[in-house]
Amino acid sequence: MASQQVRCTVSSCYYYAPGNNCAAETIMVRANPATMGHTDFETGEMGGQARQSNQTLCETFIPQEKGPKPGINRIKD
């Protein structure tokens, strides 16, 4: 089975992989979660990186120290 190939520069995310790759098996991207009432997103690292999912527009985002999200595994190398 071929893996998905999604590029991502959010290095504070649990699913971030070297080379700006996303290693999540499943990805949820919303048009604008900040306006859709999704206020319970995870909080990530401070300082120049995404701190909340609504800053990334990716509901799959979770901080490295909190991952993985239930039901979303990392793609194995």
C-alpha positions as CSV (number, residue, x, y, z in Angstrom):
1,M,0.0,0.0,0.0
2,A,1.4,3.4,-1.0
3,S,1.6,6.0,1.7
4,Q,0.0,9.4,1.4
5,Q,2.3,12.3,0.5
6,V,1.4,15.5,2.3
7,R,3.9,18.3,2.8
8,C,3.8,20.2,6.1
9,T,6.1,22.7,7.8
10,V,4.5,22.5,11.3
11,S,7.5,21.0,13.1
12,S,5.7,21.3,16.4
13,C,3.2,18.6,15.4
14,Y,3.5,14.9,16.5
15,Y,3.0,13.8,12.9
16,Y,5.7,16.0,11.4
17,A,8.4,14.0,9.6
18,P,11.8,15.1,8.3
19,G,11.7,16.8,4.9
20,N,8.5,18.7,5.7
21,N,6.4,15.6,5.4
22,C,3.2,14.7,7.3
23,A,3.3,11.1,8.7
24,A,-0.4,10.9,9.8
25,E,-2.4,8.1,8.2
26,T,-5.5,10.4,8.2
27,I,-5.6,14.1,7.8
28,M,-8.5,16.5,8.4
29,V,-8.1,20.0,7.0
30,R,-11.0,22.5,7.5
31,A,-11.6,25.7,5.6
32,N,-11.5,28.0,8.6
33,P,-11.9,26.2,11.9
34,A,-11.7,29.5,13.9
35,T,-15.1,30.5,12.5
36,M,-16.7,27.0,12.8
37,G,-16.9,26.9,16.6
38,H,-13.9,24.5,17.1
39,T,-12.4,26.1,20.2
40,D,-11.1,22.9,21.8
41,F,-8.1,22.3,19.6
42,E,-4.8,21.2,21.1
43,T,-2.2,23.6,22.1
44,G,1.4,23.2,20.9
45,E,4.8,24.8,21.3
46,M,5.4,28.5,21.8
47,G,7.7,30.8,19.8
48,G,7.3,31.0,16.0
49,Q,5.5,27.7,15.6
50,A,1.9,26.7,15.5
51,R,0.4,26.7,19.0
52,Q,-3.1,25.6,18.1
53,S,-4.8,23.6,15.4
54,N,-6.7,26.6,14.1
55,Q,-3.4,28.3,13.4
56,T,-2.5,25.4,11.0
57,L,-6.0,24.8,9.5
58,C,-5.3,21.1,10.2
59,E,-7.5,19.3,12.7
60,T,-5.0,16.4,12.8
61,F,-2.4,18.7,14.5
62,I,-1.4,17.7,18.0
63,P,1.7,18.8,19.8
64,Q,4.6,16.3,19.8
65,E,4.5,15.8,23.5
66,K,0.7,15.0,23.4
67,G,0.5,12.8,20.3
68,P,-0.8,10.6,18.9
69,K,-4.5,11.5,18.5
70,P,-6.9,8.7,19.2
71,G,-7.4,6.7,16.0
72,I,-4.7,8.4,14.0
73,N,-1.4,6.5,13.7
74,R,1.9,7.6,12.3
75,I,2.9,6.1,8.9
76,K,5.7,3.6,9.5
77,D,9.0,4.1,7.7
